[in-house]
């Protein structure tokens, strides 16, 4: 019997607010243990929570960006369970009335646009962090993370493969970063997910027994966890064995999951309204203000860039890099150059130079105006691509305008055919073996000869004329 995998994801995204969800403690990743906490973070008796308004705003931004229904009145609830990292004995979350419901996320999988339905987006607080190390016995607690605001993005079981789940996770991450509500740094734990997996015979409408896997901290880990659990369930069913609903822990070191506990139902958490917090009431004016402030979303950006003739890979890079996208947009306004030419430069020579200088594009000496001046010089035949890169490099190293650099370094492109003919003849004379290789069908020998000519001209020769002369002389 053939089986299909059914997947639902619960993504926990840490919000980039200045302070925590219910107190005024600031939180920055990597701080010294237990230095970013207060009696409220540590669950001391008598402390009272006060809701951070920015947490609500960020949740609404995500809800509006995913076409959710917004509950104008929602509330906080207590999720009761005992675990050492939960000092109060309950987690502040939202149970029956979340802030956002019934949304959708658009994303691409294998070149096709897909949609995953969202059940809900709700606000909750993070727990403290358990510390384990060989340098000490037992387990220690770091309360810095306790009370950090999260939104939980719960999907319907609409995904059918590990690859599709990974593309969906990437799309949610890009969306969170585009909305500027989460930094998307998985290595810092700002995006984590719980994976729900079941299998069923192909064609069957009824869902199979669902197993939840926790401790999935990377997208590659999510793929491995889904594949492992799917295969485990299929093998059990084919062997005629039954299994029950449970929660398992994913072990990235072993690439396997182990049983944690039998899966709880909502009743096991004894949810009830948190009377220390007033209901969240959202008025139409504030909601409209947030909606009008939303940026163009990544999938819409990607579609627009593709329509401009930019490659699929570079369109995605622009969609997910806001600083480079902003630079690209400025360049299209400043100069009338092909969009794909600008994008190719951005993710080629410019990115290489930024990486070499360890700076971002907005902190570099490059502006849309001086970059478009380089492109204009190439278009007019004053420079070629190679000398354009030399101008770019000099601009980063010693500064100056493109025109000043061209004059200073004598970079004006050589297009005199008679002058270039002598250069090509000399190169061909010294590379007879490459000529023979080309005539024997080795096409890359021609590229080699062009490169030798450009090298001999110190990059200043007109490449089109060089190509023409080599063809003629050979």
C-alpha positions as CSV (number, residue, x, y, z in Angstrom):
1,X,0.0,0.0,0.0
2,X,1.2,3.5,-0.8
3,X,1.0,6.2,1.8
4,X,1.1,10.0,1.7
5,X,2.5,12.2,4.4
6,X,0.4,14.9,6.0
7,X,2.2,17.8,7.8
8,X,1.2,20.7,9.9
9,X,3.7,23.2,11.4
10,X,3.6,25.3,14.6
11,X,6.2,28.1,14.1
12,X,7.3,30.0,17.1
13,X,8.8,33.4,16.1
14,X,10.6,35.6,18.6
15,X,9.4,39.2,18.2
16,X,12.1,41.9,17.9
17,X,10.6,44.3,20.5
18,X,12.9,46.3,22.7
19,X,11.4,44.9,25.9
20,X,9.7,41.6,26.9
21,X,6.1,40.8,26.6
22,X,4.9,41.6,30.1
23,X,7.7,43.6,31.8
24,X,10.2,46.3,31.0
25,X,13.3,44.0,30.8
26,X,15.3,44.4,27.7
27,X,16.5,41.2,25.9
28,X,19.5,40.7,23.6
29,X,20.7,37.3,22.5
30,X,24.1,36.3,24.1
31,X,23.8,38.3,27.2
32,X,25.4,37.1,30.5
33,X,23.1,34.6,32.1
34,X,20.4,35.9,34.4
35,X,21.3,39.6,33.8
36,X,18.2,40.4,31.7
37,X,15.4,39.4,34.1
38,X,13.3,40.7,37.0
39,X,11.1,39.2,39.7
40,X,8.3,39.0,37.0
41,X,10.5,37.0,34.6
42,X,11.4,34.6,37.5
43,X,7.8,34.1,38.6
44,X,8.1,35.6,42.0
45,X,4.8,35.7,44.0
46,X,3.0,39.1,43.8
47,X,4.4,40.2,40.5
48,X,1.9,41.4,37.9
49,X,2.2,41.4,34.1
50,X,1.7,44.5,31.9
51,X,1.2,43.9,28.2
52,X,3.8,45.4,25.8
53,X,1.7,47.3,23.1
54,X,4.4,46.6,20.4
55,X,3.8,42.9,20.8
56,X,0.2,43.3,19.8
57,X,1.2,45.6,16.9
58,X,3.7,43.0,15.6
59,X,1.2,40.2,15.8
60,X,-1.3,42.3,13.9
61,X,1.3,43.0,11.2
62,X,1.8,39.3,10.6
63,X,-1.9,38.7,10.8
64,X,-2.7,41.4,8.2
65,X,0.1,40.2,5.9
66,X,-1.3,36.7,5.9
67,X,-4.9,37.7,5.3
68,X,-6.1,36.7,8.7
69,X,-9.4,37.6,10.3
70,X,-8.5,39.9,13.2
71,X,-10.4,39.5,16.5
72,X,-11.1,43.0,17.6
73,X,-11.4,41.7,21.2
74,X,-9.1,38.9,22.4
75,X,-7.7,37.8,25.7
76,X,-4.8,36.1,27.5
77,X,-5.0,32.6,29.0
78,X,-2.9,30.5,31.3
79,X,-1.5,27.3,30.0
80,X,-0.8,25.2,33.1
81,X,2.0,22.7,33.2
82,X,5.0,22.0,35.4
83,X,8.5,22.1,33.9
84,X,11.7,23.6,35.5
85,X,11.9,26.4,32.8
86,X,8.4,27.7,33.6
87,X,8.8,29.4,37.0
88,X,5.2,30.5,37.4
89,X,3.8,27.0,36.7
90,X,1.9,28.4,33.8
91,X,2.6,30.1,30.5
92,X,0.8,33.2,29.4
93,X,-0.7,32.5,26.0
94,X,-4.0,32.7,24.0
95,X,-6.3,29.7,23.9
96,X,-9.9,30.1,22.6
97,X,-9.7,33.7,21.3
98,X,-6.4,34.3,19.5
99,X,-5.6,37.7,18.0
100,X,-5.6,36.3,14.4
101,X,-7.4,33.4,12.8
102,X,-8.1,31.8,9.4
103,X,-5.2,33.2,7.3
104,X,-3.0,32.0,4.4
105,X,0.6,32.0,3.4
106,X,1.6,32.1,-0.3
107,X,4.9,30.5,-1.3
108,X,6.6,28.8,-4.2
109,X,7.5,25.1,-4.4
110,X,9.2,23.7,-7.5
111,X,8.3,26.8,-9.4
112,X,4.6,26.6,-8.6
113,X,2.7,29.0,-6.3
114,X,1.2,27.1,-3.3
115,X,-1.0,28.2,-0.4
116,X,-1.0,26.9,3.2
117,X,-4.0,27.8,5.3
118,X,-3.3,29.2,8.8
119,X,-5.5,28.1,11.7
120,X,-4.4,30.9,14.0
121,X,-1.6,33.3,15.1
122,X,-1.5,34.0,18.8
123,X,0.7,35.8,21.3
124,X,2.6,34.0,24.1
125,X,5.7,34.3,26.2
126,X,8.9,32.2,26.0
127,X,10.2,30.1,28.8
128,X,13.6,30.3,30.5
129,X,16.5,28.3,29.1
130,X,17.8,25.0,30.5
131,X,21.6,24.8,30.5
132,X,23.5,21.5,30.3
133,X,27.3,21.3,30.2
134,X,30.0,18.9,31.1
135,X,31.6,21.5,33.3
136,X,28.9,21.1,36.0
137,X,26.5,18.5,37.2
138,X,22.8,18.7,36.7
139,X,20.9,21.5,35.0
140,X,21.0,25.2,35.5
141,X,18.4,27.9,34.5
142,X,19.0,31.1,32.6
143,X,15.9,33.4,32.9
144,X,17.1,35.9,30.3
145,X,14.8,34.4,27.7
146,X,11.8,34.1,30.1
147,X,9.0,36.4,29.1
148,X,10.4,37.1,25.6
149,X,7.4,37.7,23.3
150,X,6.5,35.1,20.7
151,X,3.9,34.7,18.1
152,X,2.9,31.1,17.3
153,X,1.9,30.6,13.7
154,X,-0.2,27.4,13.4
155,X,-0.9,25.9,10.0
156,X,-3.5,23.6,8.8
157,X,-2.2,20.1,7.7
158,X,-1.8,21.2,4.1
159,X,1.8,20.2,3.5
160,X,2.6,16.8,1.8
161,X,6.4,16.5,1.8
162,X,9.5,17.5,3.7
163,X,10.7,19.7,0.7
164,X,7.4,21.5,0.6
165,X,7.5,22.1,4.3
166,X,11.0,23.6,4.0
167,X,9.9,26.0,1.3
168,X,6.9,27.0,3.5
169,X,9.3,27.6,6.4
170,X,11.5,29.8,4.3
171,X,8.5,31.8,3.1
172,X,7.4,32.5,6.7
173,X,10.9,33.5,7.7
174,X,11.2,35.9,4.7
175,X,7.8,37.3,5.6
176,X,8.7,37.9,9.3
177,X,11.9,39.6,8.2
178,X,10.2,41.8,5.6
179,X,7.7,43.0,8.2
180,X,10.7,43.8,10.5
181,X,9.1,41.9,13.4
182,X,11.6,39.1,13.8
183,X,15.3,38.9,12.8
184,X,15.0,35.4,11.5
185,X,18.3,34.2,13.0
186,X,17.7,30.5,13.5
187,X,21.1,30.1,15.1
188,X,19.9,32.4,17.9
189,X,16.6,30.4,18.3
190,X,14.4,33.2,17.1
191,X,12.5,30.8,14.8
192,X,11.7,27.4,16.1
193,X,9.0,24.9,15.1
194,X,7.0,21.9,16.3
195,X,6.3,19.4,13.5
196,X,3.1,17.4,13.3
197,X,3.3,14.4,11.1
198,X,0.8,11.6,10.2
199,X,0.5,9.2,7.2
200,X,-2.5,7.8,5.4
201,X,-3.1,5.6,2.4
202,X,-3.1,7.5,-0.8
203,X,-6.7,8.6,-1.6
204,X,-7.9,8.3,2.0
205,X,-9.5,11.4,3.3
206,X,-9.4,10.5,7.0
207,X,-6.2,11.6,8.8
208,X,-3.9,9.1,10.4
209,X,-2.6,9.1,14.0
210,X,-0.7,12.4,14.5
211,X,2.7,12.6,16.2
212,X,4.3,15.9,17.2
213,X,8.0,16.5,17.2
214,X,9.6,19.2,19.3
215,X,13.1,20.6,19.5
216,X,13.3,21.3,15.7
217,X,15.6,24.3,15.5
218,X,16.7,24.3,11.8
219,X,15.0,24.0,8.4
220,X,17.2,21.2,7.4
221,X,16.4,19.6,10.8
222,X,12.7,19.9,10.0
223,X,13.1,18.1,6.7
224,X,15.1,15.3,8.4
225,X,12.5,15.0,11.2
226,X,9.6,14.8,8.8
227,X,11.3,12.2,6.6
228,X,12.3,10.1,9.6
229,X,8.9,10.2,11.3
230,X,7.0,9.5,8.0
231,X,9.2,6.5,7.3
232,X,8.8,5.3,10.9
233,X,5.0,5.4,10.8
234,X,4.8,3.8,7.3
235,X,7.1,0.9,8.4
236,X,5.0,0.3,11.5
237,X,1.8,0.3,9.5
238,X,3.2,-2.1,6.9
239,X,4.3,-4.4,9.7
240,X,0.7,-4.4,11.0
241,X,1.6,-2.5,14.2
242,X,-0.5,0.3,15.7
243,X,0.9,3.4,17.4
244,X,-0.6,6.1,19.6
245,X,-0.6,9.9,19.5
246,X,2.5,11.2,21.3
247,X,5.1,13.9,21.5
248,X,8.6,13.0,20.5
249,X,11.9,14.9,20.8
250,X,14.0,15.4,17.7
251,X,17.7,14.7,18.3
252,X,19.8,16.4,15.6
253,X,23.0,14.6,16.6
254,X,21.4,11.2,16.0
255,X,19.0,12.3,13.2
256,X,16.3,10.4,15.1
257,X,13.4,11.1,17.4
258,X,12.6,9.6,20.8
259,X,9.4,9.5,22.8
260,X,8.9,12.3,25.3
261,X,5.3,11.8,26.5
262,X,1.9,10.7,25.4
263,X,0.3,13.6,23.5
264,X,-1.8,15.9,25.6
265,X,-5.1,17.3,24.7
266,X,-6.2,20.9,25.5
267,X,-8.0,19.8,28.7
268,X,-4.7,18.5,30.1
269,X,-3.4,22.0,30.2
270,X,-6.4,23.4,32.2
271,X,-6.5,26.6,30.2
272,X,-8.3,29.5,31.9
273,X,-8.5,33.2,31.5
274,X,-5.6,35.2,33.0
275,X,-7.4,37.7,35.2
276,X,-4.2,39.7,35.7
277,X,-4.4,41.0,32.2
278,X,-7.2,43.0,30.6
279,X,-8.7,42.0,27.2
280,X,-6.9,43.3,24.1
281,X,-9.2,45.7,22.3
282,X,-8.3,46.8,18.8
283,X,-10.0,49.8,17.2
284,X,-10.5,50.2,13.5
285,X,-8.3,53.4,13.2
286,X,-5.2,51.6,14.7
287,X,-5.8,48.5,12.6
288,X,-6.0,50.7,9.4
289,X,-2.8,52.5,10.4
290,X,-0.9,49.2,10.8
291,X,-2.3,47.9,7.5
292,X,-1.2,51.0,5.6
293,X,2.3,50.7,7.0
294,X,2.9,47.2,5.6
295,X,5.7,46.9,3.0
296,X,5.5,45.0,-0.3
297,X,5.6,41.3,0.7
298,X,8.3,38.9,-0.5
299,X,6.2,36.8,-2.9
300,X,4.7,40.0,-4.5
301,X,8.2,41.4,-4.8
302,X,9.4,38.2,-6.4
303,X,6.6,38.2,-9.0
304,X,7.3,41.8,-9.8
305,X,11.1,41.2,-10.3
306,X,10.4,38.2,-12.5
307,X,8.2,40.3,-14.7
308,X,11.1,42.7,-15.1
309,X,13.2,40.0,-16.7
310,X,15.4,39.2,-13.6
311,X,16.4,35.6,-13.1
312,X,14.5,33.4,-10.6
313,X,17.5,33.1,-8.3
314,X,18.3,36.9,-8.3
315,X,14.6,37.7,-7.9
316,X,14.5,35.7,-4.7
317,X,17.8,37.3,-3.5
318,X,16.3,40.7,-4.0
319,X,13.0,39.8,-2.3
320,X,14.8,38.6,0.8
321,X,17.5,41.3,1.1
322,X,15.8,44.5,1.9
323,X,19.0,46.7,1.7
324,X,19.9,45.4,-1.7
325,X,16.3,45.6,-2.9
326,X,16.2,49.3,-1.8
327,X,19.4,50.0,-3.7
328,X,18.0,48.2,-6.8
329,X,14.9,50.3,-6.7
330,X,16.9,53.5,-6.4
331,X,19.0,52.5,-9.4
332,X,15.9,51.8,-11.6
333,X,14.7,55.3,-10.7
334,X,18.1,57.1,-11.3
335,X,19.0,55.5,-14.6
336,X,17.2,53.9,-17.6
337,X,19.2,50.6,-17.5
338,X,17.9,47.0,-17.9
339,X,16.7,45.7,-14.5
340,X,18.5,42.4,-15.1
341,X,21.8,44.2,-15.7
342,X,21.5,46.1,-12.4
343,X,20.6,42.9,-10.5
344,X,23.5,41.0,-12.1
345,X,25.9,43.7,-10.9
346,X,24.4,43.8,-7.4
347,X,24.8,40.0,-6.9
348,X,28.1,39.8,-8.7
349,X,30.8,42.5,-8.5
350,X,29.0,44.6,-5.8
351,X,28.3,41.8,-3.4
352,X,31.8,40.5,-3.8
353,X,33.2,43.9,-3.0
354,X,30.9,44.4,0.0
355,X,31.9,41.0,1.4
356,X,35.6,41.9,1.0
357,X,35.0,45.2,2.8
358,X,32.8,43.7,5.5
359,X,30.2,46.5,5.0
360,X,26.5,46.6,4.1
361,X,25.5,48.4,0.9
362,X,24.0,51.4,2.8
363,X,27.2,51.9,4.7
364,X,29.4,51.6,1.6
365,X,30.6,54.5,-0.6
366,X,28.4,53.2,-3.4
367,X,25.3,55.1,-4.2
368,X,22.6,54.6,-6.9
369,X,23.9,57.8,-8.6
370,X,27.6,56.8,-8.8
371,X,26.8,53.2,-9.7
372,X,24.5,54.3,-12.6
373,X,27.3,56.6,-13.7
374,X,29.5,53.5,-14.1
375,X,26.8,51.8,-16.1
376,X,26.4,54.9,-18.3
377,X,30.1,54.8,-19.1
378,X,29.8,51.2,-20.1
379,X,26.8,51.9,-22.2
380,X,28.7,54.7,-24.0
381,X,31.8,52.6,-24.6
382,X,34.0,54.6,-22.3
383,X,34.4,51.5,-20.0
384,X,33.8,47.8,-20.4
385,X,32.7,45.4,-17.6
386,X,36.2,44.7,-16.5
387,X,37.3,48.3,-16.2
388,X,33.9,49.1,-14.6
389,X,34.8,46.6,-11.8
390,X,38.2,48.4,-11.5
391,X,36.3,51.7,-11.0
392,X,34.1,50.1,-8.4
393,X,37.1,48.6,-6.5
394,X,38.9,52.0,-6.5
395,X,35.8,53.7,-5.2
396,X,35.7,51.4,-2.2
397,X,39.5,51.7,-1.6
398,X,40.3,55.3,-2.1
399,X,37.0,57.0,-2.9
400,X,36.3,59.5,-5.7
401,X,33.7,59.8,-8.5
402,X,33.7,57.3,-11.4
403,X,34.8,60.1,-13.8
404,X,37.7,61.1,-11.5
405,X,38.8,57.5,-11.2
406,X,38.7,56.8,-15.0
407,X,40.9,59.9,-15.6
408,X,43.3,59.0,-12.7
409,X,43.8,55.4,-13.8
410,X,43.6,56.0,-17.5
411,X,40.8,53.4,-17.9
412,X,39.1,54.7,-21.1
413,X,38.2,51.7,-23.2
414,X,40.3,51.1,-26.3
415,X,38.1,50.6,-29.4
416,X,40.7,51.4,-32.2
417,X,40.6,48.3,-34.5
418,X,44.1,48.8,-35.9
419,X,45.6,49.2,-32.5
420,X,43.7,46.1,-31.1
421,X,44.6,44.1,-34.2
422,X,48.3,44.3,-33.4
423,X,47.5,43.1,-29.8
424,X,45.4,40.2,-31.0
425,X,48.0,39.1,-33.5
426,X,50.7,39.1,-30.8
427,X,48.5,37.0,-28.5
428,X,47.6,34.5,-31.2
429,X,51.3,34.2,-32.1
430,X,52.1,33.2,-28.5
431,X,49.2,30.8,-28.1
432,X,49.3,28.5,-31.1
433,X,48.3,25.4,-29.1
434,X,45.0,27.2,-28.1
435,X,44.3,27.9,-31.7
436,X,44.8,24.3,-32.6
437,X,42.6,23.2,-29.6
438,X,39.8,25.6,-30.8
439,X,40.0,24.2,-34.3
440,X,39.7,20.7,-32.9
441,X,36.4,21.6,-31.2
442,X,37.5,22.8,-27.7
443,X,35.3,25.9,-27.5
444,X,36.7,27.1,-24.2
445,X,40.0,27.7,-26.0
446,X,38.4,30.7,-27.6
447,X,37.4,32.1,-24.2
448,X,41.0,31.6,-23.0
449,X,42.3,33.7,-26.0
450,X,39.8,36.5,-25.3
451,X,41.0,36.5,-21.7
452,X,44.7,36.7,-22.8
453,X,43.8,39.7,-25.0
454,X,42.0,41.5,-22.2
455,X,44.9,40.8,-19.9
456,X,47.4,42.2,-22.4
457,X,45.3,45.3,-22.7
458,X,45.1,45.6,-18.9
459,X,41.3,45.2,-19.2
460,X,40.9,48.3,-21.4
461,X,40.2,46.6,-24.8
462,X,36.6,46.6,-26.2
463,X,35.6,42.9,-25.8
464,X,33.3,42.9,-28.8
465,X,36.1,44.1,-31.1
466,X,38.5,41.5,-29.5
467,X,36.0,38.7,-30.2
468,X,35.5,39.9,-33.8
469,X,39.3,40.1,-34.5
470,X,40.1,36.7,-33.0
471,X,37.4,35.2,-35.2
472,X,38.7,36.9,-38.3
473,X,42.4,36.2,-37.7
474,X,41.9,32.6,-36.8
